[in-house]
Amino acid sequence: FVLERQGEFICIGPFIRSGKSNCFTQTQKIYELLQRLMECDVIVYNISEDAEVTDEATWAVSALHSEMEHFRSPKMFILVSTVMTWAMTKPADPDDPEVPLIEDDFRRKRPHPSFKEQASAEKLVLKLGKTSKLSTYVVAAGLQYGMGEGVFHYFFKASWLGELSSVPVFGSGANITPAIHVYDLACIVQNIIDHKPKTHYFIAVDDSKNTLEDIVKAISYVLGPEEVNKVSRDDAHLTQELTQTDLDQLSLNLRIEPVLLRDMFNLRWVCESGIIENIDSVVEEYKQTRRLLPIKICLLGPPAVGKTSVAAHLCKHYKLHHITVKEATEEKIKHLVSVIQNACDGENENDEALKEAQELLDSLKDSLSQRGDQLDDENVLRIIREKLNSKPCRNQGFVLDGYPITYEQAKELFFDEDMEKDPRSKLLPHNKKIIPEYIFSLDATDEFLKERVRNLPQSVAEEMHYTQDEFLQRLSTFREANTEDDTVLNYFDELEIHPEHIGECQCLCTKILIIEVVGGAMNYGPTQKEQAEEERKRAVERHQQLIQEAAEMELIEAVEKARMTVVLEEWNKNVKEVKKQEHELLETRSIPMRHYLMKYVIPTLTQGLLECCKVKPEDPVDFLVLVLFFLNLFSFSLWLPLLLFICCYTLICKFPTVAG
């Protein structure tokens, strides 16, 4: 992109990314880039963290050098490189390896095998800048941190997530790691632009001589489990989030010191003493830049209103930590037992810490036995406050479930002595690091709550102390504690953290309403492993859905087939019955005709056929007609049907085609 500063146009690369495109498109991009470079007075290319930019940077400086005749004014080209181009350089004093390298040792520098292209780019830039129209500078920067952390991001993320019991250190960790804050690196580039020095090669590192192990320890102490473990470099390749380039940079062991920067510039350092000395501010920058801000929620309301179910949904959605008095107490007792057990096994030799742990464990057990599985307020406050101040809750956030209950408990839990000493504050003294940002009061009537409790299984009701007598007593205690002016909700109101009231509704509906108020998550998205697991779950769900749909379709088809079979059987039965009835009807209707034929027609016809057989005429049909005619000449009742019969018979015999 291009910046305009005090009449100068500063062009900051890279611009062209490699990708699948045709020659015309790539040529057009190069032409447009050259035109843009010609418009700028200062061009800055950073190849320290992205090796793919090296080719573009070398092309840019070569193209500018070839176009110097067309410059309207002198131009400046600054290449921000990396100290990895010094990685294999021999010590300045072989007898004293602790003597650092300086800019004067530039001729002897040897790059890391993976950074030879960057070293060649440095030489080319310095070579092409020996003219009055094009001045070139190279800044060899240490490993960069701040505002996202660059190569150190893996350690920040591992510590912030808190999923590991210790943060890994690759290799021995004793290697000196030169580094610089990105703000300080930008300040150096700014000074080069402003002063246009005669020296053209600078080393940009802070004053620290920190080892990799020390840096990781500092990150882990502030953000994470406060422990580190050394991992062999071969096992480091199993870490998918680190590339080979990252591992090469983290293995750098180099003592190097900038001399020219202090002699030529008056720098206003942000982290001159290094990342360890400024770890608190660096961690804060890391959180703000990546928006890794804790979400702190407190759910309040009467017993059986559904706080725990809603809290569980919110913790899953936002990846927060669920805090209840019961679970926090059990976790604390388990931790104390583990500490005492480790001390007995000889892993912990701190007698004072062991004694304190044993005393606290005894105190908790005595309180639980005397109060019927419930701790006294003092121990509860201590445990919850310790939980709220833990690294995971400080990093990701929490959902405080059903506590505090009273005004005094809230005041004691969130009390801050330092704020009490500040007379300028008009609010109650409270610890801003652990005070919830969102307060939700889940409201419900007694009838609604009693109905919910009645619908619970007996085992669940007993486990949650929601049997009839216990629940009514707890509900009465809650109502009495929230009738006065000094309630826990009033406490948050006085701190100008106004509670949101949510009426009677289902758990999912309550969760949706809370998410609308809180907004989006402020943490890392799913990892590659989580994404793969989510894809696998979706695939399994789709497969199960297809199987279920196929089974439902088969069931529907089977039911339809059975129904059609019954219908067809009924149809066939009805058709058979209809045919039977038609046959019987025809039989019944044909009886008079049969009787008539048998009485009048058949005898005469038989007599005529007998006569025909006796005579044996040449034309039997004509003969039969004549015989029948004369036999029935005087019987008019038989004449007409016989006449019709004779006509039909004659027609059939003589003209079969016409008859058909």
BAKOLLUM-619554 format. One record per residue (C-alpha): residue number from 0; residue in three letters; x, y, z. Coordinates in steps of 0.1 Angstrom, whole numbers, always signed. Layout:
! BAKOLLUM-619554
REC  num  residu      X      Y      Z
REC  NUM     ALA      X      Y      Z
...
END
This chain:
! BAKOLLUM-619554
REC  num  residu      X      Y      Z
REC    0     PHE     +0     +0     +0
REC    1     VAL    +11    +36     -4
REC    2     LEU    +13    +62    +23
REC    3     GLU    +16   +100    +19
REC    4     ARG    +38   +115    +47
REC    5     GLN    +49   +151    +46
REC    6     GLY    +49   +153     +9
REC    7     GLU    +66   +119     +4
REC    8     PHE    +49    +89    -10
REC    9     ILE    +60    +57     +8
REC   10     CYS    +54    +24     -9
REC   11     ILE    +53     -7    +13
REC   12     GLY    +55    -42     -2
REC   13     PRO    +48    -69    -10
REC   14     PHE    +22    -65    -38
REC   15     ILE    +23    -95    -62
REC   16     ARG    +16   -129    -47
REC   17     SER    +24   -161    -67
REC   18     GLY     -7   -180    -78
REC   19     LYS    -24   -196   -108
REC   20     SER    -29   -168   -133
REC   21     ASN    -22   -164   -170
REC   22     CYS     +8   -146   -184
REC   23     PHE    -12   -116   -195
REC   24     THR    -27   -111   -160
REC   25     GLN     +8   -115   -143
REC   26     THR    +24    -91   -168
REC   27     GLN     -4    -66   -163
REC   28     LYS     +2    -68   -125
REC   29     ILE    +39    -62   -129
REC   30     TYR    +34    -32   -152
REC   31     GLU     +9    -17   -127
REC   32     LEU    +34    -23    -98
REC   33     LEU    +62     -6   -117
REC   34     GLN    +40    +24   -124
REC   35     ARG    +31    +26    -87
REC   36     LEU    +67    +23    -77
REC   37     MET    +77    +51   -100
REC   38     GLU    +52    +74    -83
REC   39     CYS    +67    +67    -48
REC   40     ASP    +96    +84    -31
REC   41     VAL   +103    +56     -5
REC   42     ILE    +98    +18    -10
REC   43     VAL   +100     -6    +19
REC   44     TYR   +100    -43    +15
REC   45     ASN    +99    -67    +45
REC   46     ILE   +113   -101    +36
REC   47     SER   +122   -111    +72
REC   48     GLU    +91   -133    +78
REC   49     ASP    +79   -142    +43
REC   50     ALA   +105   -157    +20
REC   51     GLU    +81   -156    -10
REC   52     VAL    +84   -118    -10
REC   53     THR   +122   -120    -18
REC   54     ASP   +117   -125    -55
REC   55     GLU    +94    -96    -58
REC   56     ALA   +117    -74    -38
REC   57     THR   +147    -82    -60
REC   58     TRP   +126    -76    -91
REC   59     ALA   +114    -42    -77
REC   60     VAL   +148    -29    -69
REC   61     SER   +162    -41   -103
REC   62     ALA   +132    -25   -122
REC   63     LEU   +137     +8   -104
REC   64     HIS   +175     +8   -111
REC   65     SER   +168     +3   -148
REC   66     GLU   +143    +32   -148
REC   67     MET   +165    +57   -130
REC   68     GLU   +166    +79   -161
REC   69     HIS   +129    +86   -158
REC   70     PHE   +130    +95   -121
REC   71     ARG   +115   +129   -113
REC   72     SER   +132   +129    -79
REC   73     PRO   +156   +106    -59
REC   74     LYS   +141    +75    -45
REC   75     MET   +149    +54    -14
REC   76     PHE   +146    +16    -13
REC   77     ILE   +147     -1    +22
REC   78     LEU   +149    -38    +25
REC   79     VAL   +139    -52    +59
REC   80     SER   +158    -85    +61
REC   81     THR   +166   -109    +90
REC   82     VAL   +196   -117   +112
REC   83     MET   +192   -153    +99
REC   84     THR   +216   -141    +71
REC   85     TRP   +242   -140   +100
REC   86     ALA   +233   -173   +115
REC   87     MET   +264   -193   +104
REC   88     THR   +289   -165   +110
REC   89     LYS   +319   -174   +131
REC   90     PRO   +324   -155   +164
REC   91     ALA   +341   -121   +163
REC   92     ASP   +367   -134   +187
REC   93     PRO   +373   -172   +185
REC   94     ASP   +390   -171   +220
REC   95     ASP   +360   -153   +235
REC   96     PRO   +326   -165   +220
REC   97     GLU   +307   -140   +241
REC   98     VAL   +320   -110   +221
REC   99     PRO   +291   -100   +199
REC  100     LEU   +291    -94   +162
REC  101     ILE   +286    -58   +149
REC  102     GLU   +279    -41   +115
REC  103     ASP   +316    -40   +107
REC  104     ASP   +316    -78   +105
REC  105     PHE   +293    -76    +75
REC  106     ARG   +319    -90    +50
REC  107     ARG   +323   -121    +71
REC  108     LYS   +286   -130    +76
REC  109     ARG   +274   -164    +65
REC  110     PRO   +236   -171    +61
REC  111     HIS   +216   -200    +74
REC  112     PRO   +212   -226    +45
REC  113     SER   +175   -219    +44
REC  114     PHE   +180   -181    +41
REC  115     LYS   +205   -178    +12
REC  116     GLU   +180   -161    -10
REC  117     GLN   +176   -133    +15
REC  118     ALA   +213   -129    +17
REC  119     SER   +216   -127    -21
REC  120     ALA   +188   -101    -20
REC  121     GLU   +207    -80     +5
REC  122     LYS   +238    -80    -17
REC  123     LEU   +218    -70    -48
REC  124     VAL   +200    -41    -30
REC  125     LEU   +233    -27    -16
REC  126     LYS   +249    -31    -50
REC  127     LEU   +222    -12    -70
REC  128     GLY   +221    +17    -45
REC  129     LYS   +254    +33    -53
REC  130     THR   +238    +62    -73
REC  131     SER   +225    +96    -64
REC  132     LYS   +190    +89    -78
REC  133     LEU   +184    +56    -60
REC  134     SER   +197    +51    -24
REC  135     THR   +192    +16     -9
REC  136     TYR   +193     +4    +27
REC  137     VAL   +192    -30    +44
REC  138     VAL   +180    -36    +79
REC  139     ALA   +188    -70    +93
REC  140     ALA   +161    -74   +120
REC  141     GLY   +160    -98   +149
REC  142     LEU   +131   -122   +155
REC  143     GLN   +101    -99   +158
REC  144     TYR    +76    -98   +186
REC  145     GLY    +47    -76   +196
REC  146     MET    +13    -70   +180
REC  147     GLY     +8   -106   +171
REC  148     GLU    +42   -121   +181
REC  149     GLY    +53   -136   +148
REC  150     VAL    +75   -166   +153
REC  151     PHE    +69   -166   +190
REC  152     HIS    +31   -169   +185
REC  153     TYR    +31   -206   +191
REC  154     PHE    +44   -202   +227
REC  155     PHE    +19   -174   +234
REC  156     LYS    -10   -194   +220
REC  157     ALA     +0   -226   +239
REC  158     SER     +3   -206   +271
REC  159     TRP    -30   -187   +267
REC  160     LEU    -50   -218   +259
REC  161     GLY    -38   -235   +290
REC  162     GLU    -43   -270   +275
REC  163     LEU     -7   -281   +282
REC  164     SER     +7   -287   +317
REC  165     SER    +40   -272   +304
REC  166     VAL    +50   -252   +274
REC  167     PRO    +76   -269   +251
REC  168     VAL   +111   -255   +244
REC  169     PHE   +126   -270   +213
REC  170     GLY   +162   -281   +217
REC  171     SER   +183   -272   +246
REC  172     GLY   +169   -237   +248
REC  173     ALA   +203   -223   +257
REC  174     ASN   +207   -205   +223
REC  175     ILE   +209   -167   +223
REC  176     THR   +179   -154   +204
REC  177     PRO   +183   -118   +191
REC  178     ALA   +149   -101   +188
REC  179     ILE   +132    -68   +184
REC  180     HIS    +98    -53   +190
REC  181     VAL    +79    -44   +158
REC  182     TYR    +74     -8   +170
REC  183     ASP   +112     -4   +175
REC  184     LEU   +118    -19   +140
REC  185     ALA    +94     +6   +125
REC  186     CYS   +111    +34   +144
REC  187     ILE   +145    +24   +129
REC  188     VAL   +130    +24    +94
REC  189     GLN   +114    +58   +101
REC  190     ASN   +148    +72   +112
REC  191     ILE   +165    +59    +80
REC  192     ILE   +138    +77    +59
REC  193     ASP   +142   +109    +79
REC  194     HIS   +180   +111    +81
REC  195     LYS   +191    +93    +49
REC  196     PRO   +224    +81    +65
REC  197     LYS   +256    +74    +45
REC  198     THR   +258    +39    +60
REC  199     HIS   +236    +15    +42
REC  200     TYR   +235    -16    +63
REC  201     PHE   +220    -17    +98
REC  202     ILE   +214    -44   +124
REC  203     ALA   +181    -40   +143
REC  204     VAL   +180    -59   +176
REC  205     ASP   +173    -49   +212
REC  206     ASP   +198    -49   +241
REC  207     SER   +187    -83   +255
REC  208     LYS   +208   -114   +253
REC  209     ASN   +179   -137   +262
REC  210     THR   +180   -174   +255
REC  211     LEU   +150   -192   +240
REC  212     GLU   +143   -210   +272
REC  213     ASP   +142   -177   +292
REC  214     ILE   +118   -162   +267
REC  215     VAL    +94   -192   +268
REC  216     LYS    +96   -193   +306
REC  217     ALA    +86   -156   +308
REC  218     ILE    +56   -162   +284
REC  219     SER    +45   -193   +303
REC  220     TYR    +48   -176   +337
REC  221     VAL    +26   -146   +327
REC  222     LEU     +1   -164   +305
REC  223     GLY     +3   -201   +311
REC  224     PRO    +11   -230   +335
REC  225     GLU    +44   -214   +346
REC  226     GLU    +62   -246   +335
REC  227     VAL    +83   -255   +305
REC  228     ASN    +97   -288   +292
REC  229     LYS   +125   -294   +267
REC  230     VAL   +115   -312   +235
REC  231     SER   +140   -326   +210
REC  232     ARG   +142   -308   +177
REC  233     ASP   +132   -340   +159
REC  234     ASP   +100   -341   +179
REC  235     ALA    +95   -304   +171
REC  236     HIS    +86   -313   +135
REC  237     LEU    +55   -331   +148
REC  238     THR    +41   -297   +158
REC  239     GLN    +19   -287   +129
REC  240     GLU    +16   -251   +138
REC  241     LEU    +53   -244   +132
REC  242     THR    +69   -245    +98
REC  243     GLN   +105   -255    +91
REC  244     THR   +113   -218    +87
REC  245     ASP   +100   -211   +122
REC  246     LEU   +120   -239   +137
REC  247     ASP   +151   -227   +119
REC  248     GLN   +146   -192   +134
REC  249     LEU   +140   -206   +169
REC  250     SER   +172   -226   +167
REC  251     LEU   +192   -194   +160
REC  252     ASN   +222   -189   +184
REC  253     LEU   +238   -156   +176
REC  254     ARG   +254   -129   +197
REC  255     ILE   +250    -97   +177
REC  256     GLU   +248    -60   +187
REC  257     PRO   +239    -29   +168
REC  258     VAL   +264     -1   +171
REC  259     LEU   +255    +23   +143
REC  260     LEU   +219    +27   +154
REC  261     ARG   +230    +43   +187
REC  262     ASP   +257    +64   +171
REC  263     MET   +236    +78   +143
REC  264     PHE   +200    +79   +156
REC  265     ASN   +182    +91   +186
REC  266     LEU   +157    +62   +190
REC  267     ARG   +127    +62   +213
REC  268     TRP   +127    +25   +222
REC  269     VAL    +95     +7   +232
REC  270     CYS   +113    -25   +244
REC  271     GLU   +150    -17   +244
REC  272     SER   +156    -42   +272
REC  273     GLY   +139    -71   +254
REC  274     ILE   +108    -92   +256
REC  275     ILE   +114   -106   +291
REC  276     GLU   +118    -72   +308
REC  277     ASN    +86    -60   +291
REC  278     ILE    +66    -92   +291
REC  279     ASP    +36    -77   +307
REC  280     SER    +31    -50   +281
REC  281     VAL    +39    -75   +253
REC  282     VAL    +13    -99   +266
REC  283     GLU    -13    -71   +268
REC  284     GLU     -5    -61   +231
REC  285     TYR     -9    -98   +222
REC  286     LYS    -43   -100   +237
REC  287     GLN    -55    -67   +223
REC  288     THR    -42    -73   +188
REC  289     ARG    -57   -108   +185
REC  290     ARG    -88    -99   +205
REC  291     LEU    -82   -126   +231
REC  292     LEU   -102   -108   +257
REC  293     PRO   -119   -127   +286
REC  294     ILE   -157   -129   +288
REC  295     LYS   -168   -127   +324
REC  296     ILE   -204   -136   +331
REC  297     CYS   -223   -141   +363
REC  298     LEU   -256   -160   +364
REC  299     LEU   -279   -153   +393
REC  300     GLY   -314   -165   +402
REC  301     PRO   -335   -187   +425
REC  302     PRO   -328   -224   +428
REC  303     ALA   -340   -247   +400
REC  304     VAL   -344   -218   +376
REC  305     GLY   -319   -235   +352
REC  306     LYS   -287   -215   +358
REC  307     THR   -264   -246   +356
REC  308     SER   -278   -257   +322
REC  309     VAL   -275   -222   +308
REC  310     ALA   -240   -218   +321
REC  311     ALA   -229   -251   +305
REC  312     HIS   -243   -240   +271
REC  313     LEU   -225   -206   +274
REC  314     CYS   -192   -222   +284
REC  315     LYS   -194   -245   +254
REC  316     HIS   -203   -217   +230
REC  317     TYR   -176   -192   +242
REC  318     LYS   -150   -218   +255
REC  319     LEU   -152   -204   +290
REC  320     HIS   -147   -220   +325
REC  321     HIS   -177   -230   +345
REC  322     ILE   -174   -220   +382
REC  323     THR   -197   -235   +408
REC  324     VAL   -191   -236   +445
REC  325     LYS   -194   -274   +446
REC  326     GLU   -171   -281   +417
REC  327     ALA   -145   -255   +428
REC  328     THR   -145   -270   +463
REC  329     GLU   -140   -305   +450
REC  330     GLU   -113   -293   +426
REC  331     LYS    -95   -276   +455
REC  332     ILE    -96   -306   +478
REC  333     LYS    -84   -328   +450
REC  334     HIS    -55   -304   +443
REC  335     LEU    -45   -303   +480
REC  336     VAL    -46   -341   +482
REC  337     SER    -23   -343   +451
REC  338     VAL     +1   -318   +466
REC  339     ILE     +3   -338   +499
REC  340     GLN     +7   -370   +480
REC  341     ASN    +35   -357   +459
REC  342     ALA    +53   -344   +490
REC  343     CYS    +50   -378   +506
REC  344     ASP    +65   -394   +474
REC  345     GLY    +95   -370   +477
REC  346     GLU    +86   -348   +448
REC  347     ASN    +81   -317   +469
REC  348     GLU   +106   -307   +496
REC  349     ASN    +89   -275   +507
REC  350     ASP    +78   -283   +543
REC  351     GLU    +61   -249   +548
REC  352     ALA    +39   -253   +516
REC  353     LEU    +31   -289   +527
REC  354     LYS    +21   -277   +561
REC  355     GLU     -2   -250   +547
REC  356     ALA    -18   -275   +523
REC  357     GLN    -24   -300   +551
REC  358     GLU    -39   -273   +574
REC  359     LEU    -62   -260   +546
REC  360     LEU    -73   -295   +537
REC  361     ASP    -82   -303   +573
REC  362     SER   -101   -270   +576
REC  363     LEU   -121   -278   +545
REC  364     LYS   -129   -313   +556
REC  365     ASP   -140   -301   +591
REC  366     SER   -162   -275   +576
REC  367     LEU   -179   -300   +553
REC  368     SER   -185   -325   +580
REC  369     GLN   -199   -299   +604
REC  370     ARG   -222   -281   +579
REC  371     GLY   -235   -311   +560
REC  372     ASP   -215   -310   +528
REC  373     GLN   -214   -271   +527
REC  374     LEU   -185   -249   +534
REC  375     ASP   -185   -218   +555
REC  376     ASP   -184   -184   +538
REC  377     GLU   -148   -177   +545
REC  378     ASN   -135   -209   +528
REC  379     VAL   -160   -205   +499
REC  380     LEU   -148   -169   +493
REC  381     ARG   -112   -180   +494
REC  382     ILE   -117   -209   +469
REC  383     ILE   -138   -189   +444
REC  384     ARG   -115   -159   +446
REC  385     GLU    -85   -182   +439
REC  386     LYS   -104   -197   +410
REC  387     LEU   -113   -163   +394
REC  388     ASN    -76   -153   +397
REC  389     SER    -64   -185   +380
REC  390     LYS    -46   -182   +346
REC  391     PRO    -74   -200   +326
REC  392     CYS   -101   -177   +340
REC  393     ARG    -80   -146   +335
REC  394     ASN    -72   -157   +299
REC  395     GLN   -105   -170   +285
REC  396     GLY   -130   -159   +310
REC  397     PHE   -157   -177   +331
REC  398     VAL   -193   -182   +339
REC  399     LEU   -199   -178   +377
REC  400     ASP   -229   -199   +385
REC  401     GLY   -252   -188   +413
REC  402     TYR   -226   -171   +434
REC  403     PRO   -224   -147   +452
REC  404     ILE   -258   -149   +469
REC  405     THR   -257   -119   +492
REC  406     TYR   -245    -83   +491
REC  407     GLU   -218    -90   +517
REC  408     GLN   -205   -120   +498
REC  409     ALA   -202   -100   +466
REC  410     LYS   -184    -71   +484
REC  411     GLU   -159    -95   +500
REC  412     LEU   -153   -116   +469
REC  413     PHE   -145    -87   +445
REC  414     PHE   -128    -65   +471
REC  415     ASP    -96    -47   +460
REC  416     GLU    -73    -32   +486
REC  417     ASP    -54    -11   +460
REC  418     MET    -86     +6   +448
REC  419     GLU    -96    +13   +484
REC  420     LYS    -64    +34   +487
REC  421     ASP    -74    +55   +456
REC  422     PRO    -95    +85   +468
REC  423     ARG   -103    +95   +432
REC  424     SER   -126    +65   +427
REC  425     LYS   -162    +70   +437
REC  426     LEU   -171    +33   +432
REC  427     LEU   -169     +6   +457
REC  428     PRO   -133     -9   +458
REC  429     HIS   -134    -39   +435
REC  430     ASN   -109    -59   +415
REC  431     LYS   -114    -51   +378
REC  432     LYS    -95    -82   +367
REC  433     ILE   -121   -106   +382
REC  434     ILE   -153    -86   +384
REC  435     PRO   -179    -99   +359
REC  436     GLU   -187    -78   +329
REC  437     TYR   -222    -92   +323
REC  438     ILE   -247   -100   +351
REC  439     PHE   -278   -120   +342
REC  440     SER   -307   -125   +366
REC  441     LEU   -329   -155   +356
REC  442     ASP   -363   -147   +371
REC  443     ALA   -392   -171   +377
REC  444     THR   -423   -174   +400
REC  445     ASP   -425   -199   +428
REC  446     GLU   -452   -219   +410
REC  447     PHE   -430   -222   +379
REC  448     LEU   -400   -234   +400
REC  449     LYS   -421   -259   +420
REC  450     GLU   -434   -273   +388
REC  451     ARG   -399   -278   +374
REC  452     VAL   -388   -295   +406
REC  453     ARG   -418   -318   +405
REC  454     ASN   -409   -329   +370
REC  455     LEU   -374   -339   +380
REC  456     PRO   -365   -376   +384
REC  457     GLN   -362   -386   +421
REC  458     SER   -325   -394   +418
REC  459     VAL   -317   -360   +402
REC  460     ALA   -337   -342   +428
REC  461     GLU   -318   -359   +456
REC  462     GLU   -284   -353   +440
REC  463     MET   -292   -315   +435
REC  464     HIS   -308   -312   +470
REC  465     TYR   -341   -304   +453
REC  466     THR   -363   -327   +474
REC  467     GLN   -395   -310   +486
REC  468     ASP   -383   -299   +520
REC  469     GLU   -348   -289   +509
REC  470     PHE   -360   -270   +479
REC  471     LEU   -387   -251   +497
REC  472     GLN   -362   -241   +524
REC  473     ARG   -336   -230   +498
REC  474     LEU   -363   -210   +479
REC  475     SER   -374   -193   +510
REC  476     THR   -338   -184   +520
REC  477     PHE   -333   -169   +485
REC  478     ARG   -365   -149   +486
REC  479     GLU   -356   -135   +520
REC  480     ALA   -321   -125   +509
REC  481     ASN   -334   -106   +479
REC  482     THR   -361    -85   +495
REC  483     GLU   -339    -60   +512
REC  484     ASP   -322    -30   +495
REC  485     ASP   -287    -45   +499
REC  486     THR   -290    -74   +475
REC  487     VAL   -263    -88   +452
REC  488     LEU   -280    -71   +423
REC  489     ASN   -278    -38   +441
REC  490     TYR   -240    -44   +445
REC  491     PHE   -235    -46   +408
REC  492     ASP   -258    -17   +402
REC  493     GLU   -236     +4   +425
REC  494     LEU   -206     -6   +403
REC  495     GLU   -225     +6   +372
REC  496     ILE   -227    -30   +360
REC  497     HIS   -264    -32   +355
REC  498     PRO   -279    -67   +355
REC  499     GLU   -300    -80   +327
REC  500     HIS   -333    -97   +338
REC  501     ILE   -345   -127   +318
REC  502     GLY   -380   -141   +325
REC  503     GLU   -394   -176   +324
REC  504     CYS   -382   -194   +293
REC  505     GLN   -365   -226   +281
REC  506     CYS   -327   -231   +285
REC  507     LEU   -320   -227   +247
REC  508     CYS   -341   -195   +245
REC  509     THR   -322   -180   +276
REC  510     LYS   -289   -189   +260
REC  511     ILE   -298   -171   +227
REC  512     LEU   -309   -140   +246
REC  513     ILE   -276   -139   +266
REC  514     ILE   -255   -144   +234
REC  515     GLU   -273   -115   +218
REC  516     VAL   -263    -93   +247
REC  517     VAL   -227   -106   +251
REC  518     GLY   -219   -107   +214
REC  519     GLY   -193   -129   +196
REC  520     ALA   -165   -150   +211
REC  521     MET   -131   -134   +218
REC  522     ASN   -108   -164   +215
REC  523     TYR    -91   -186   +190
REC  524     GLY   -113   -204   +165
REC  525     PRO   -113   -242   +162
REC  526     THR    -79   -259   +156
REC  527     GLN    -72   -281   +126
REC  528     LYS    -78   -311   +148
REC  529     GLU   -111   -297   +161
REC  530     GLN   -122   -288   +126
REC  531     ALA   -114   -323   +114
REC  532     GLU   -134   -337   +144
REC  533     GLU   -163   -314   +136
REC  534     GLU   -162   -325   +100
REC  535     ARG   -162   -361   +111
REC  536     LYS   -191   -355   +134
REC  537     ARG   -211   -338   +106
REC  538     ALA   -203   -367    +82
REC  539     VAL   -215   -392   +108
REC  540     GLU   -246   -372   +114
REC  541     ARG   -253   -369    +76
REC  542     HIS   -247   -407    +72
REC  543     GLN   -270   -415   +101
REC  544     GLN   -296   -391    +87
REC  545     LEU   -294   -408    +53
REC  546     ILE   -297   -442    +70
REC  547     GLN   -327   -429    +89
REC  548     GLU   -343   -414    +58
REC  549     ALA   -338   -447    +39
REC  550     ALA   -353   -467    +68
REC  551     GLU   -382   -443    +70
REC  552     MET   -387   -446    +32
REC  553     GLU   -385   -484    +34
REC  554     LEU   -411   -484    +62
REC  555     ILE   -434   -461    +42
REC  556     GLU   -430   -483    +11
REC  557     ALA   -437   -514    +32
REC  558     VAL   -468   -499    +47
REC  559     GLU   -480   -487    +13
REC  560     LYS   -473   -521     -2
REC  561     ALA   -493   -538    +26
REC  562     ARG   -521   -513    +22
REC  563     MET   -522   -519    -16
REC  564     THR   -521   -556    -11
REC  565     VAL   -552   -554    +12
REC  566     VAL   -569   -531    -13
REC  567     LEU   -561   -554    -42
REC  568     GLU   -573   -584    -24
REC  569     GLU   -605   -566    -16
REC  570     TRP   -608   -555    -52
REC  571     ASN   -603   -590    -65
REC  572     LYS   -628   -603    -40
REC  573     ASN   -654   -577    -51
REC  574     VAL   -648   -584    -88
REC  575     LYS   -652   -621    -83
REC  576     GLU   -684   -615    -64
REC  577     VAL   -697   -592    -92
REC  578     LYS   -689   -618   -118
REC  579     LYS   -707   -644    -98
REC  580     GLN   -737   -622    -94
REC  581     GLU   -737   -614   -131
REC  582     HIS   -735   -650   -140
REC  583     GLU   -763   -659   -117
REC  584     LEU   -784   -630   -131
REC  585     LEU   -778   -642   -167
REC  586     GLU   -786   -677   -157
REC  587     THR   -818   -666   -141
REC  588     ARG   -828   -645   -171
REC  589     SER   -820   -673   -196
REC  590     ILE   -844   -698   -181
REC  591     PRO   -875   -687   -199
REC  592     MET   -857   -686   -232
REC  593     ARG   -843   -720   -227
REC  594     HIS   -877   -734   -218
REC  595     TYR   -892   -718   -249
REC  596     LEU   -864   -732   -272
REC  597     MET   -866   -766   -256
REC  598     LYS   -904   -767   -260
REC  599     TYR   -910   -752   -294
REC  600     VAL   -878   -748   -314
REC  601     ILE   -856   -777   -307
REC  602     PRO   -882   -804   -315
REC  603     THR   -891   -789   -349
REC  604     LEU   -854   -783   -357
REC  605     THR   -846   -818   -348
REC  606     GLN   -874   -832   -370
REC  607     GLY   -861   -810   -399
REC  608     LEU   -826   -823   -395
REC  609     LEU   -838   -859   -395
REC  610     GLU   -857   -853   -427
REC  611     CYS   -825   -837   -442
REC  612     CYS   -805   -867   -433
REC  613     LYS   -830   -891   -449
REC  614     VAL   -833   -872   -482
REC  615     LYS   -797   -860   -485
REC  616     PRO   -804   -831   -508
REC  617     GLU   -777   -813   -528
REC  618     ASP   -784   -781   -509
REC  619     PRO   -791   -791   -473
REC  620     VAL   -797   -755   -462
REC  621     ASP   -824   -748   -487
REC  622     PHE   -840   -781   -480
REC  623     LEU   -839   -775   -443
REC  624     VAL   -855   -741   -448
REC  625     LEU   -884   -755   -468
REC  626     VAL   -890   -784   -444
REC  627     LEU   -891   -761   -414
REC  628     PHE   -913   -736   -433
REC  629     PHE   -939   -762   -441
REC  630     LEU   -937   -778   -407
REC  631     ASN   -945   -745   -390
REC  632     LEU   -966   -730   -416
REC  633     PHE   -997   -731   -395
REC  634     SER   -979   -724   -362
REC  635     PHE   -975   -687   -361
REC  636     SER   -960   -688   -326
REC  637     LEU   -931   -708   -339
REC  638     TRP   -929   -693   -373
REC  639     LEU   -912   -660   -364
REC  640     PRO   -883   -673   -342
REC  641     LEU   -877   -702   -367
REC  642     LEU   -876   -677   -395
REC  643     LEU   -851   -656   -378
REC  644     PHE   -830   -687   -370
REC  645     ILE   -831   -699   -405
REC  646     CYS   -821   -664   -418
REC  647     CYS   -791   -662   -395
REC  648     TYR   -780   -697   -402
REC  649     THR   -782   -692   -439
REC  650     LEU   -763   -660   -437
REC  651     ILE   -736   -677   -416
REC  652     CYS   -732   -706   -440
REC  653     LYS   -734   -688   -473
REC  654     PHE   -717   -655   -464
REC  655     PRO   -694   -661   -434
REC  656     THR   -674   -629   -441
REC  657     VAL   -704   -607   -441
REC  658     ALA   -719   -625   -411
REC  659     GLY   -686   -618   -392
END
